[in-house]
Amino acid sequence: METFDADWLAMREPVDHRSRAEGLIPRLVQAWQTRGWSRVLDLGSGTGSNLRYLAPRLPSGQTWVLVDHDPAHVRTLRGMARPERVQSLTVSPKNLAAQDLEEAADTDLVTASALLDLTSAGWLERVVTACVASDCGVLCALSYDGRIEWASGDEHPDDRFVRDAVNVHQTGDKGFGPALGPAGGQLAERRFRAAGYQTLFQESAWRLEVSQHRALVGRLIDGWEQAASAVRPAEVARIRGWADGRRAGVATGRSSLMVGHHDLLALPPARS
């Protein structure tokens, strides 16, 4: 399963938090209060960014179960200050993708952040089935949607070529089978809507100024270079030229960048 180091997760967390679709929170809080929810299951929790964002925005009396496949992240969770009722679990990728998703049977809200684009169609179907069976809500944040756009006037001739190659790489196996990639968020919205859920789908794009996010943009360029080169090995020199050009732009501190994401809130049908 794809693994992300703690430094990268820490670097992206402030941008993640400011980019999320705040407009979904009042609807979630309303459902939480109306239904008397308290239990949250966070899938692919990393070092706890989703907990740190969401817990202060939900009513008190929360109980969280945070699930991640990386034991280093789980150790971080166990060492951080957090609400009392938080349990962190290490699972193998196989168990995170398990058909029964046992933890979902005893929860009110399933959450995930930056996960749907890494998962497979089969895994998504199992999650939808488990959530419908337990009548729980779903909040999936920051699903990458395939858009990478540099500021007008700062285009590079190979921006589209590299973006398209990156998006092909996104559909490779990340531990769940062939990944949904940029289609993940929209497919999840359709699947929950077809299951009778009320869905709200809002943009949560990263908007980055290089002068403020130089290190983060540099990491993105490095990652995109590696991903594009992996799926277009015959074009490595071309991709390296693009990356070198983009790094030179970062050095000037005058560039800006948008990376597309969406947030999905799916609420079960109203009780009769």
BAZA-866210 format. One record per residue (C-alpha): residue number from 1; x negated, y, z negated; residue in three letters. Coordinates in nm, 3 decimals. Example, Ala and Ser with C-alpha at 12.3 -4.5 7.8 and 13.67 -1.06 7.14 Angstrom:
BEGIN
<1; <-1.230; -0.450; -0.780>; ALA> <2; <-1.367; -0.106; -0.714>; SER> 
END
This chain:
BEGIN
<1; <0.000; 0.000; 0.000>; MET> <2; <-0.122; 0.352; 0.077>; GLU> <3; <-0.298; 0.506; -0.224>; THR> <4; <-0.344; 0.876; -0.299>; PHE> <5; <-0.610; 1.000; -0.536>; ASP> <6; <-0.521; 1.207; -0.840>; ALA> <7; <-0.714; 1.513; -0.715>; ASP> <8; <-0.501; 1.524; -0.398>; TRP> <9; <-0.179; 1.485; -0.600>; LEU> <10; <-0.284; 1.767; -0.832>; ALA> <11; <-0.378; 1.989; -0.539>; MET> <12; <-0.042; 1.949; -0.368>; ARG> <13; <0.181; 1.965; -0.677>; GLU> <14; <0.223; 2.346; -0.699>; PRO> <15; <0.312; 2.362; -0.329>; VAL> <16; <0.548; 2.067; -0.364>; ASP> <17; <0.730; 2.231; -0.651>; HIS> <18; <0.773; 2.570; -0.489>; ARG> <19; <0.883; 2.411; -0.158>; SER> <20; <1.157; 2.187; -0.292>; ARG> <21; <1.520; 2.258; -0.205>; ALA> <22; <1.640; 2.430; -0.521>; GLU> <23; <1.987; 2.455; -0.369>; GLY> <24; <2.042; 2.085; -0.436>; LEU> <25; <1.990; 2.113; -0.811>; ILE> <26; <2.325; 2.272; -0.910>; PRO> <27; <2.513; 1.993; -0.730>; ARG> <28; <2.299; 1.732; -0.900>; LEU> <29; <2.351; 1.889; -1.243>; VAL> <30; <2.726; 1.904; -1.184>; GLN> <31; <2.737; 1.532; -1.098>; ALA> <32; <2.509; 1.453; -1.394>; TRP> <33; <2.741; 1.630; -1.638>; GLN> <34; <3.066; 1.506; -1.484>; THR> <35; <2.955; 1.143; -1.486>; ARG> <36; <2.765; 1.150; -1.813>; GLY> <37; <2.436; 1.045; -1.659>; TRP> <38; <2.116; 1.008; -1.858>; SER> <39; <1.891; 0.743; -1.695>; ARG> <40; <1.643; 0.826; -1.417>; VAL> <41; <1.433; 0.582; -1.212>; LEU> <42; <1.142; 0.749; -1.028>; ASP> <43; <0.995; 0.533; -0.751>; LEU> <44; <0.633; 0.590; -0.645>; GLY> <45; <0.589; 0.831; -0.935>; SER> <46; <0.217; 0.900; -0.887>; GLY> <47; <0.093; 1.107; -1.180>; THR> <48; <0.442; 1.236; -1.271>; GLY> <49; <0.497; 1.539; -1.048>; SER> <50; <0.864; 1.459; -0.993>; ASN> <51; <0.919; 1.430; -1.368>; LEU> <52; <0.749; 1.763; -1.429>; ARG> <53; <0.965; 1.932; -1.166>; TYR> <54; <1.302; 1.774; -1.236>; LEU> <55; <1.318; 1.712; -1.611>; ALA> <56; <1.334; 2.083; -1.707>; PRO> <57; <1.616; 2.134; -1.454>; ARG> <58; <1.841; 1.855; -1.581>; LEU> <59; <2.047; 1.855; -1.901>; PRO> <60; <1.890; 1.713; -2.216>; SER> <61; <1.917; 1.351; -2.319>; GLY> <62; <1.722; 1.207; -2.026>; GLN> <63; <1.560; 0.864; -2.017>; THR> <64; <1.304; 0.811; -1.741>; TRP> <65; <1.143; 0.500; -1.596>; VAL> <66; <0.847; 0.591; -1.373>; LEU> <67; <0.723; 0.321; -1.135>; VAL> <68; <0.396; 0.328; -0.942>; ASP> <69; <0.166; 0.065; -0.791>; HIS> <70; <-0.156; 0.246; -0.891>; ASP> <71; <-0.265; 0.163; -1.250>; PRO> <72; <-0.486; 0.473; -1.260>; ALA> <73; <-0.179; 0.692; -1.212>; HIS> <74; <0.010; 0.501; -1.479>; VAL> <75; <-0.277; 0.557; -1.723>; ARG> <76; <-0.254; 0.929; -1.646>; THR> <77; <0.118; 0.923; -1.719>; LEU> <78; <0.063; 0.752; -2.051>; ARG> <79; <-0.186; 1.018; -2.151>; GLY> <80; <0.012; 1.329; -2.061>; MET> <81; <0.249; 1.526; -2.280>; ALA> <82; <0.605; 1.439; -2.176>; ARG> <83; <0.958; 1.388; -2.309>; PRO> <84; <0.988; 1.106; -2.561>; GLU> <85; <1.205; 0.873; -2.355>; ARG> <86; <0.972; 0.802; -2.066>; VAL> <87; <0.849; 0.456; -1.972>; GLN> <88; <0.578; 0.412; -1.708>; SER> <89; <0.537; 0.084; -1.522>; LEU> <90; <0.273; -0.056; -1.289>; THR> <91; <0.411; -0.275; -1.013>; VAL> <92; <0.258; -0.436; -0.708>; SER> <93; <0.368; -0.303; -0.367>; PRO> <94; <0.557; -0.629; -0.326>; LYS> <95; <0.756; -0.567; -0.643>; ASN> <96; <0.821; -0.202; -0.559>; LEU> <97; <0.972; -0.333; -0.236>; ALA> <98; <1.153; -0.622; -0.407>; ALA> <99; <1.495; -0.701; -0.275>; GLN> <100; <1.680; -0.679; -0.604>; ASP> <101; <1.517; -0.355; -0.733>; LEU> <102; <1.608; -0.467; -1.082>; GLU> <103; <1.546; -0.131; -1.245>; GLU> <104; <1.805; 0.036; -1.019>; ALA> <105; <2.079; -0.180; -1.170>; ALA> <106; <2.040; 0.006; -1.500>; ASP> <107; <2.002; 0.365; -1.388>; THR> <108; <2.214; 0.669; -1.303>; ASP> <109; <1.977; 0.855; -1.069>; LEU> <110; <1.707; 0.715; -0.841>; VAL> <111; <1.444; 0.970; -0.742>; THR> <112; <1.136; 0.971; -0.522>; ALA> <113; <0.903; 1.235; -0.383>; SER> <114; <0.700; 1.213; -0.062>; ALA> <115; <0.792; 0.846; -0.028>; LEU> <116; <1.061; 0.786; 0.235>; LEU> <117; <0.830; 0.849; 0.532>; ASP> <118; <0.596; 0.575; 0.402>; LEU> <119; <0.863; 0.308; 0.360>; THR> <120; <1.022; 0.066; 0.608>; SER> <121; <1.375; 0.034; 0.739>; ALA> <122; <1.415; -0.293; 0.549>; GLY> <123; <1.305; -0.136; 0.220>; TRP> <124; <1.543; 0.156; 0.272>; LEU> <125; <1.834; -0.079; 0.333>; GLU> <126; <1.757; -0.262; 0.009>; ARG> <127; <1.741; 0.065; -0.183>; VAL> <128; <2.076; 0.180; -0.039>; VAL> <129; <2.233; -0.154; -0.128>; THR> <130; <2.095; -0.141; -0.484>; ALA> <131; <2.211; 0.217; -0.537>; CYS> <132; <2.560; 0.149; -0.403>; VAL> <133; <2.587; -0.157; -0.628>; ALA> <134; <2.497; 0.048; -0.938>; SER> <135; <2.697; 0.357; -0.828>; ASP> <136; <2.396; 0.579; -0.891>; CYS> <137; <2.289; 0.906; -0.737>; GLY> <138; <1.977; 0.956; -0.526>; VAL> <139; <1.736; 1.247; -0.488>; LEU> <140; <1.452; 1.198; -0.238>; CYS> <141; <1.229; 1.502; -0.203>; ALA> <142; <0.961; 1.613; 0.042>; LEU> <143; <1.004; 1.355; 0.317>; SER> <144; <0.770; 1.452; 0.601>; TYR> <145; <0.970; 1.521; 0.917>; ASP> <146; <0.700; 1.535; 1.187>; GLY> <147; <0.658; 1.912; 1.219>; ARG> <148; <0.313; 2.071; 1.200>; ILE> <149; <0.317; 2.432; 1.320>; GLU> <150; <0.037; 2.686; 1.307>; TRP> <151; <0.101; 3.060; 1.307>; ALA> <152; <0.202; 3.225; 1.632>; SER> <153; <-0.109; 3.353; 1.803>; GLY> <154; <-0.325; 3.095; 1.626>; ASP> <155; <-0.240; 2.797; 1.844>; GLU> <156; <-0.504; 2.547; 1.955>; HIS> <157; <-0.463; 2.368; 2.291>; PRO> <158; <-0.471; 2.030; 2.117>; ASP> <159; <-0.234; 2.106; 1.828>; ASP> <160; <0.050; 1.908; 1.987>; ARG> <161; <-0.177; 1.621; 2.089>; PHE> <162; <-0.309; 1.580; 1.734>; VAL> <163; <0.034; 1.621; 1.576>; ARG> <164; <0.181; 1.352; 1.803>; ASP> <165; <-0.105; 1.116; 1.720>; ALA> <166; <-0.059; 1.182; 1.348>; VAL> <167; <0.311; 1.103; 1.380>; ASN> <168; <0.231; 0.773; 1.548>; VAL> <169; <-0.006; 0.693; 1.261>; HIS> <170; <0.274; 0.771; 1.015>; GLN> <171; <0.471; 0.475; 1.149>; THR> <172; <0.198; 0.222; 1.062>; GLY> <173; <0.234; -0.019; 0.771>; ASP> <174; <0.187; 0.167; 0.441>; LYS> <175; <0.263; -0.138; 0.228>; GLY> <176; <0.633; -0.185; 0.297>; PHE> <177; <0.613; -0.296; 0.661>; GLY> <178; <0.626; -0.065; 0.965>; PRO> <179; <0.687; 0.280; 0.820>; ALA> <180; <0.978; 0.505; 0.908>; LEU> <181; <0.744; 0.801; 0.936>; GLY> <182; <0.910; 1.131; 1.032>; PRO> <183; <1.246; 0.956; 1.078>; ALA> <184; <1.264; 0.843; 0.714>; GLY> <185; <1.458; 1.132; 0.562>; GLY> <186; <1.722; 1.155; 0.832>; GLN> <187; <1.770; 0.779; 0.842>; LEU> <188; <1.820; 0.769; 0.466>; ALA> <189; <2.079; 1.046; 0.492>; GLU> <190; <2.271; 0.852; 0.758>; ARG> <191; <2.255; 0.525; 0.563>; ARG> <192; <2.389; 0.677; 0.241>; PHE> <193; <2.658; 0.869; 0.428>; ARG> <194; <2.766; 0.547; 0.601>; ALA> <195; <2.790; 0.385; 0.256>; ALA> <196; <3.043; 0.649; 0.149>; GLY> <197; <2.805; 0.882; -0.033>; TYR> <198; <2.827; 1.260; -0.013>; GLN> <199; <2.493; 1.376; 0.126>; THR> <200; <2.317; 1.710; 0.129>; LEU> <201; <2.003; 1.746; 0.341>; PHE> <202; <1.794; 2.061; 0.310>; GLN> <203; <1.456; 2.181; 0.431>; GLU> <204; <1.162; 2.180; 0.189>; SER> <205; <0.881; 2.277; 0.426>; ALA> <206; <0.532; 2.360; 0.305>; TRP> <207; <0.439; 2.715; 0.410>; ARG> <208; <0.069; 2.760; 0.357>; LEU> <209; <-0.150; 3.068; 0.380>; GLU> <210; <-0.510; 2.960; 0.426>; VAL> <211; <-0.630; 3.251; 0.214>; SER> <212; <-0.438; 3.101; -0.080>; GLN> <213; <-0.456; 2.729; 0.001>; HIS> <214; <-0.796; 2.686; 0.164>; ARG> <215; <-0.881; 2.356; -0.007>; ALA> <216; <-0.539; 2.204; 0.060>; LEU> <217; <-0.541; 2.298; 0.428>; VAL> <218; <-0.894; 2.162; 0.458>; GLY> <219; <-0.780; 1.829; 0.315>; ARG> <220; <-0.490; 1.823; 0.559>; LEU> <221; <-0.719; 1.882; 0.856>; ILE> <222; <-0.953; 1.606; 0.739>; ASP> <223; <-0.664; 1.364; 0.696>; GLY> <224; <-0.508; 1.449; 1.030>; TRP> <225; <-0.841; 1.404; 1.204>; GLU> <226; <-0.880; 1.057; 1.054>; GLN> <227; <-0.522; 0.956; 1.130>; ALA> <228; <-0.529; 1.081; 1.489>; ALA> <229; <-0.866; 0.917; 1.553>; SER> <230; <-0.735; 0.585; 1.421>; ALA> <231; <-0.454; 0.570; 1.677>; VAL> <232; <-0.640; 0.745; 1.964>; ARG> <233; <-0.995; 0.603; 1.936>; PRO> <234; <-1.075; 0.689; 2.296>; ALA> <235; <-1.013; 1.057; 2.213>; GLU> <236; <-1.228; 1.085; 1.902>; VAL> <237; <-1.447; 1.360; 2.050>; ALA> <238; <-1.141; 1.560; 2.152>; ARG> <239; <-0.989; 1.523; 1.806>; ILE> <240; <-1.316; 1.616; 1.639>; ARG> <241; <-1.328; 1.930; 1.852>; GLY> <242; <-0.979; 2.021; 1.738>; TRP> <243; <-1.071; 1.961; 1.374>; ALA> <244; <-1.390; 2.165; 1.398>; ASP> <245; <-1.195; 2.451; 1.555>; GLY> <246; <-0.936; 2.437; 1.282>; ARG> <247; <-1.202; 2.426; 1.009>; ARG> <248; <-1.358; 2.737; 1.158>; ALA> <249; <-1.019; 2.905; 1.130>; GLY> <250; <-0.992; 2.801; 0.768>; VAL> <251; <-1.333; 2.956; 0.702>; ALA> <252; <-1.200; 3.295; 0.815>; THR> <253; <-0.905; 3.266; 0.577>; GLY> <254; <-0.666; 3.424; 0.825>; ARG> <255; <-0.458; 3.126; 0.941>; SER> <256; <-0.119; 3.000; 0.822>; SER> <257; <0.057; 2.669; 0.860>; LEU> <258; <0.398; 2.505; 0.821>; MET> <259; <0.433; 2.132; 0.746>; VAL> <260; <0.791; 2.013; 0.774>; GLY> <261; <0.968; 1.828; 0.492>; HIS> <262; <1.328; 1.771; 0.386>; HIS> <263; <1.502; 1.690; 0.058>; ASP> <264; <1.801; 1.456; 0.036>; LEU> <265; <2.064; 1.446; -0.237>; LEU> <266; <2.312; 1.158; -0.208>; ALA> <267; <2.599; 1.134; -0.457>; LEU> <268; <2.830; 0.835; -0.495>; PRO> <269; <3.201; 0.869; -0.417>; PRO> <270; <3.413; 1.035; -0.682>; ALA> <271; <3.568; 0.795; -0.926>; ARG> <272; <3.942; 0.750; -0.893>; SER> 
END
